[in-house]
């Protein structure tokens, strides 16, 4: 199980690097990129909670707790990404 945690730690930044290249190439929309940015941390928290053997309610609770700031700032992140997209044209 420790190996799976290491793979997740390596795969999450790699996913964002690949997604940023696709976004710059206009193959990913701004909203998709925002969802990836906002959702990567809660996904890691959920996966590590399950890997470590935490109870499902605790894992869901901590995941929801980590997701709340991302949801609160979703519009701001979308606007920042759109602004960056307009600068790269």
N, C-alpha and C positions, 0 to 999 in steps of 0.2 A: 504494500500500500504506500510506502514511502516513495517509491519510484513514481507512482502516479501523481503524487503531489508535486514532485520535481518537474515532471512533464507539464503539468498545469502552469507552474511558475514560469517555465520557459515559453510555453505556447501562447500565453496571454499577451506579452509584449510583441511577440512575433505576429500575432493576429492583427494587432493595431498597426504595425509597420506595413504589413501587406495591405490592410484596408486603407491606409493613408495613401499608398501608391495608387490603388484603384480609384480613390476619391479624386486625387489630382488628375488622373487620366479620364475623369468624368464618367467612370463606370459604376460608381456608387453615388447615391443621392446624398444630399446634406442630412436628411432625416435619418437615413440608414447609418451614416457615420456618427451622428449624435447618439443613436441607440447603442452603437458599439462602445462609444466612449463612456456613456452613463452606465451601461449594463455590465461592463467587464468586471468591476469590483464586486457587485452583488453575486455574479455568477461564480467568482472565485470563492467568496465566502460560503456560498451554498455547497460547492463541490468539496471544499476543505472540511466543512462541517460533516458531510456524509462520510468522507474518507476517514476522519478521525473518530467516527463512531458516536458522534453526538446524537441526542434524541432528535427526532424529526421536528417536533414543535419548537425546540430550542433553535435548531438550524433555520427553520422558516422565520422565526422571530428575529434572529440576528440578521438574516438576509433582508427582511422587510425594513429593519432599522437602518441598514446600510443603504438601502434603495431610496429612502425618503429624501435625503439631501439631493440626490441625483434627479429625482422627479421634481423637486422644488426648483431646481436650477435648469430644467430641461429647455425652457424657452430661451434663457440666456445663452446656453451652449449652442442652440440652433442659430441664434443671431450671430454669435462669434464665428461659427463655421461658415455661414453665408457671407459674412464680411471677408473672411479669409479667401473664400472662393472668388469674390469679386476682385480682390487684390491680385489673384494669380491669373486672371484672364489676360 
